[in-house]
Amino acid sequence: MNLFNSALGENITFVRPAYLLISGLSGIQEMKHYYVFLCFVYIVSVVGNTTVMAVICLDHNLRTAKYIAVFNLAFVDLLGSSSLIPKLLDIFLFNHRYISYNDCLTFLFFCYTCLSMQSFNLLTLSYDRLIAIIHPLHYHVKVTHRFMMASIVSFWVFAIIVNLISVGLLTRLSICRSVSINSYFCDHGQIYRLACNDNFPNYVISCLLPVLILWLPFLFILLSYLYIGCTLAKVATVQEGLKAFKTCTAHLSLVAIYFIPVLITFTLMEKINPNARIVNLSLTSILPPTLNPIIYVLQTQEIKKSFKRLLKIRGKSQMIKK
C-alpha cells in the first residue's frame, strides 16, 4: 500500500477549515483556579530556566560538556513553556477557543518539538552520567564539547524533521467530521481523527513517534542506570556506590518527573476519563519545565556553588559602587 498515494494524485481538493475549536477542559468546574496555577507555574518556569542559563553563561567553571546539555534543557523548557502556557491561558481563560488552521499546525509543531527535545536532553545527560561513573578516567576524552554539541544539534535536526513530517501529513487530510479538538492544545492524535479521507499515514506516525521520542530514550536511560548499578555493585563498596549515585539524583528526578506521568497517561489513555486525561497531559507538559531548574539548583552542587559565587560578586560590586 502506497502511504502517500492520495497526496500524490492529481486534482485533489483538501477540505481545510478556516478555524478549529479547542474544546478540552470544558465543563470542568472551578477551572479558573487551574488557570491561576498556570500563571504561577509559567512565572516560575521563566525565572528558573532563565536563571540557570544565565548562571551557566556567566560562570566559566560551568562551561563544560555536561552543562551544554543542561543549558539546552533549560532553553527547551523555556521555549516549551512559552509556546504552550500563554496560548493555553489565551484559549481557556480569555475564551479564545477558535484557532486558525495554520496557527493550530504551528502550535502543534512547537509543542511536539519541545516535548521531543526534553526527552532527548534527558537521554544526552544519561549518557554523560554513564561515562562519568563507568569510565571516569576517559570522561574528558569521550564527552567533549564537540561531541555534546554534535549530539544536541543532531537531536534538534531529528526532532524538527519528524515533527515537520507529522505536520506535513496533516495537511493532506480533509477535516470534515468536526472542527472540535477534544484536547488542551492542537493535539496530533485528535486532529487526524477528524479527517474523512485516508489517515493511515497519520496513524502510523502517531504510533511511531511515541516509540522514537519516549520509549527508546526511556529504555536507554533505564538500561544505562541498570548497567551503572550492576557495575558499582561489583567493584565498589556500598558507601562508594551511594556517593556515585548521589551525582545522578538530579537527573533521576528529572527522568521520573518527565517520563512516568507521560507513559502512564499514554498507556492508560482509553481507561481514563477524558477530562482527567486532558488535565493529566497538560500537567505533564507544564510541570517538568518548571521543576527542572529548581531540581538542578537544589541538587547540583556545581550550580549551587556557582549561584552563591555570582551573588557574592554582585554584592561586592554594589558595595564598591556605594
ZIJO-V484086 format. One record per residue. N is the residue number from 1. RES is the residue in one letter. OMEGA is omega in whole degrees, -180 to 180 (* if undefined). NEAR is the number of other ideal C-beta (glycine too) atoms within 8 Angstrom. Layout:
n-><N | N>
res-><RES | RES>
omega-><OMEGA | OMEGA>
near-><NEAR | NEAR>
//
This chain:
n-><1 | 2 | 3 | 4 | 5 | 6 | 7 | 8 | 9 | 10 | 11 | 12 | 13 | 14 | 15 | 16 | 17 | 18 | 19 | 20 | 21 | 22 | 23 | 24 | 25 | 26 | 27 | 28 | 29 | 30 | 31 | 32 | 33 | 34 | 35 | 36 | 37 | 38 | 39 | 40 | 41 | 42 | 43 | 44 | 45 | 46 | 47 | 48 | 49 | 50 | 51 | 52 | 53 | 54 | 55 | 56 | 57 | 58 | 59 | 60 | 61 | 62 | 63 | 64 | 65 | 66 | 67 | 68 | 69 | 70 | 71 | 72 | 73 | 74 | 75 | 76 | 77 | 78 | 79 | 80 | 81 | 82 | 83 | 84 | 85 | 86 | 87 | 88 | 89 | 90 | 91 | 92 | 93 | 94 | 95 | 96 | 97 | 98 | 99 | 100 | 101 | 102 | 103 | 104 | 105 | 106 | 107 | 108 | 109 | 110 | 111 | 112 | 113 | 114 | 115 | 116 | 117 | 118 | 119 | 120 | 121 | 122 | 123 | 124 | 125 | 126 | 127 | 128 | 129 | 130 | 131 | 132 | 133 | 134 | 135 | 136 | 137 | 138 | 139 | 140 | 141 | 142 | 143 | 144 | 145 | 146 | 147 | 148 | 149 | 150 | 151 | 152 | 153 | 154 | 155 | 156 | 157 | 158 | 159 | 160 | 161 | 162 | 163 | 164 | 165 | 166 | 167 | 168 | 169 | 170 | 171 | 172 | 173 | 174 | 175 | 176 | 177 | 178 | 179 | 180 | 181 | 182 | 183 | 184 | 185 | 186 | 187 | 188 | 189 | 190 | 191 | 192 | 193 | 194 | 195 | 196 | 197 | 198 | 199 | 200 | 201 | 202 | 203 | 204 | 205 | 206 | 207 | 208 | 209 | 210 | 211 | 212 | 213 | 214 | 215 | 216 | 217 | 218 | 219 | 220 | 221 | 222 | 223 | 224 | 225 | 226 | 227 | 228 | 229 | 230 | 231 | 232 | 233 | 234 | 235 | 236 | 237 | 238 | 239 | 240 | 241 | 242 | 243 | 244 | 245 | 246 | 247 | 248 | 249 | 250 | 251 | 252 | 253 | 254 | 255 | 256 | 257 | 258 | 259 | 260 | 261 | 262 | 263 | 264 | 265 | 266 | 267 | 268 | 269 | 270 | 271 | 272 | 273 | 274 | 275 | 276 | 277 | 278 | 279 | 280 | 281 | 282 | 283 | 284 | 285 | 286 | 287 | 288 | 289 | 290 | 291 | 292 | 293 | 294 | 295 | 296 | 297 | 298 | 299 | 300 | 301 | 302 | 303 | 304 | 305 | 306 | 307 | 308 | 309 | 310 | 311 | 312 | 313 | 314 | 315 | 316 | 317 | 318 | 319 | 320 | 321 | 322>
res-><M | N | L | F | N | S | A | L | G | E | N | I | T | F | V | R | P | A | Y | L | L | I | S | G | L | S | G | I | Q | E | M | K | H | Y | Y | V | F | L | C | F | V | Y | I | V | S | V | V | G | N | T | T | V | M | A | V | I | C | L | D | H | N | L | R | T | A | K | Y | I | A | V | F | N | L | A | F | V | D | L | L | G | S | S | S | L | I | P | K | L | L | D | I | F | L | F | N | H | R | Y | I | S | Y | N | D | C | L | T | F | L | F | F | C | Y | T | C | L | S | M | Q | S | F | N | L | L | T | L | S | Y | D | R | L | I | A | I | I | H | P | L | H | Y | H | V | K | V | T | H | R | F | M | M | A | S | I | V | S | F | W | V | F | A | I | I | V | N | L | I | S | V | G | L | L | T | R | L | S | I | C | R | S | V | S | I | N | S | Y | F | C | D | H | G | Q | I | Y | R | L | A | C | N | D | N | F | P | N | Y | V | I | S | C | L | L | P | V | L | I | L | W | L | P | F | L | F | I | L | L | S | Y | L | Y | I | G | C | T | L | A | K | V | A | T | V | Q | E | G | L | K | A | F | K | T | C | T | A | H | L | S | L | V | A | I | Y | F | I | P | V | L | I | T | F | T | L | M | E | K | I | N | P | N | A | R | I | V | N | L | S | L | T | S | I | L | P | P | T | L | N | P | I | I | Y | V | L | Q | T | Q | E | I | K | K | S | F | K | R | L | L | K | I | R | G | K | S | Q | M | I | K | K>
omega-><178 | -175 | -172 | -176 | -179 | 179 | -177 | -179 | -178 | 176 | 177 | 178 | 179 | 178 | -180 | -179 | 179 | -178 | 172 | -177 | 174 | -172 | 180 | 179 | 179 | 178 | 178 | -178 | 177 | -179 | 180 | 176 | 178 | 180 | 174 | 176 | 179 | 178 | 179 | -179 | -179 | 179 | 179 | -180 | -179 | -179 | -177 | -177 | 176 | 178 | 180 | 179 | -180 | 180 | 180 | 180 | -174 | -177 | -180 | 180 | -179 | -180 | 177 | -178 | -179 | -175 | 167 | 178 | 179 | 177 | 180 | 177 | 179 | 178 | 180 | 178 | 179 | 179 | -180 | 178 | -178 | 177 | -171 | -168 | 178 | 179 | 176 | 180 | 178 | -177 | -169 | -178 | -180 | 172 | 174 | -171 | 178 | -180 | -178 | -176 | -178 | 178 | 180 | 180 | 176 | 177 | 179 | -177 | -178 | -180 | -178 | 178 | 178 | 176 | 179 | -176 | 175 | 179 | -178 | 176 | 177 | 175 | 180 | 180 | 177 | 176 | 177 | 180 | 180 | -179 | -178 | -177 | -176 | -178 | -175 | -179 | -180 | -173 | -176 | 175 | -177 | -179 | -179 | 175 | -179 | 179 | -178 | 179 | 179 | 179 | -177 | 178 | 179 | 179 | 177 | -180 | 180 | -179 | -180 | -177 | -176 | 179 | 172 | 177 | -179 | 177 | 179 | 178 | 177 | -177 | 178 | 180 | 172 | -178 | -177 | 176 | -179 | 174 | -177 | 178 | -177 | 180 | -180 | 176 | -179 | -173 | -178 | -178 | 179 | -177 | -174 | 177 | 177 | -176 | 176 | 171 | -174 | 178 | -178 | 177 | 179 | 176 | 178 | 179 | -179 | 176 | -175 | -176 | 178 | 179 | -178 | -172 | -175 | -169 | -179 | 175 | 180 | 178 | 178 | 180 | -180 | 180 | -180 | 180 | 173 | 178 | 177 | -179 | -180 | -180 | 180 | 180 | -178 | -169 | -175 | 174 | -180 | -179 | 178 | 179 | 179 | 178 | 179 | -179 | 179 | 178 | -178 | -173 | 180 | -179 | 179 | 177 | 179 | 179 | -179 | -178 | -176 | -169 | -172 | 179 | -179 | -177 | 178 | -179 | 180 | -179 | -177 | -172 | -177 | -176 | -177 | 175 | -176 | 180 | 178 | 178 | -179 | 178 | 179 | -179 | 179 | 179 | 179 | 176 | -171 | -172 | -179 | 178 | 179 | -175 | -177 | -180 | 179 | -179 | -179 | 179 | -176 | -171 | -180 | -175 | -177 | -179 | 178 | 180 | -180 | 180 | 179 | 180 | 180 | 178 | 178 | 179 | 180 | 179 | 179 | -179 | 178 | 179 | 180 | 180 | 179 | *>
near-><4 | 5 | 7 | 8 | 8 | 9 | 7 | 6 | 7 | 3 | 4 | 7 | 4 | 9 | 8 | 8 | 8 | 5 | 9 | 15 | 10 | 14 | 8 | 11 | 11 | 5 | 3 | 8 | 3 | 6 | 9 | 7 | 7 | 10 | 11 | 8 | 8 | 12 | 9 | 8 | 13 | 12 | 8 | 10 | 16 | 11 | 8 | 13 | 16 | 10 | 11 | 15 | 12 | 8 | 13 | 13 | 7 | 6 | 11 | 4 | 6 | 11 | 7 | 7 | 11 | 11 | 11 | 12 | 15 | 12 | 12 | 12 | 14 | 15 | 10 | 13 | 17 | 14 | 10 | 16 | 16 | 9 | 10 | 13 | 12 | 8 | 10 | 12 | 13 | 9 | 13 | 13 | 8 | 7 | 6 | 7 | 9 | 8 | 13 | 9 | 11 | 6 | 8 | 13 | 12 | 8 | 13 | 15 | 11 | 11 | 14 | 12 | 11 | 14 | 11 | 13 | 14 | 15 | 14 | 13 | 14 | 16 | 12 | 14 | 14 | 14 | 11 | 13 | 13 | 11 | 12 | 12 | 12 | 9 | 8 | 7 | 4 | 8 | 10 | 6 | 5 | 9 | 12 | 9 | 8 | 6 | 10 | 15 | 9 | 8 | 11 | 13 | 8 | 8 | 14 | 9 | 8 | 9 | 13 | 9 | 8 | 12 | 12 | 9 | 9 | 13 | 11 | 8 | 12 | 13 | 9 | 10 | 14 | 9 | 15 | 7 | 7 | 5 | 9 | 8 | 15 | 8 | 11 | 12 | 12 | 14 | 10 | 14 | 7 | 10 | 16 | 14 | 8 | 13 | 14 | 7 | 8 | 6 | 10 | 8 | 11 | 14 | 9 | 9 | 12 | 11 | 8 | 8 | 12 | 10 | 9 | 9 | 13 | 13 | 9 | 9 | 12 | 12 | 8 | 10 | 13 | 8 | 8 | 12 | 11 | 8 | 10 | 15 | 9 | 8 | 10 | 13 | 7 | 6 | 4 | 9 | 5 | 6 | 6 | 9 | 11 | 8 | 8 | 12 | 11 | 7 | 9 | 12 | 9 | 10 | 11 | 9 | 10 | 16 | 12 | 8 | 12 | 13 | 12 | 8 | 11 | 11 | 11 | 8 | 13 | 9 | 6 | 8 | 8 | 4 | 4 | 10 | 5 | 7 | 10 | 8 | 11 | 13 | 11 | 11 | 12 | 11 | 9 | 12 | 11 | 14 | 10 | 13 | 14 | 14 | 10 | 15 | 14 | 10 | 12 | 13 | 13 | 7 | 8 | 9 | 5 | 9 | 12 | 10 | 8 | 12 | 11 | 8 | 9 | 11 | 8 | 8 | 8 | 8 | 8 | 8 | 8 | 8 | 7 | 6 | 5 | 4>
//
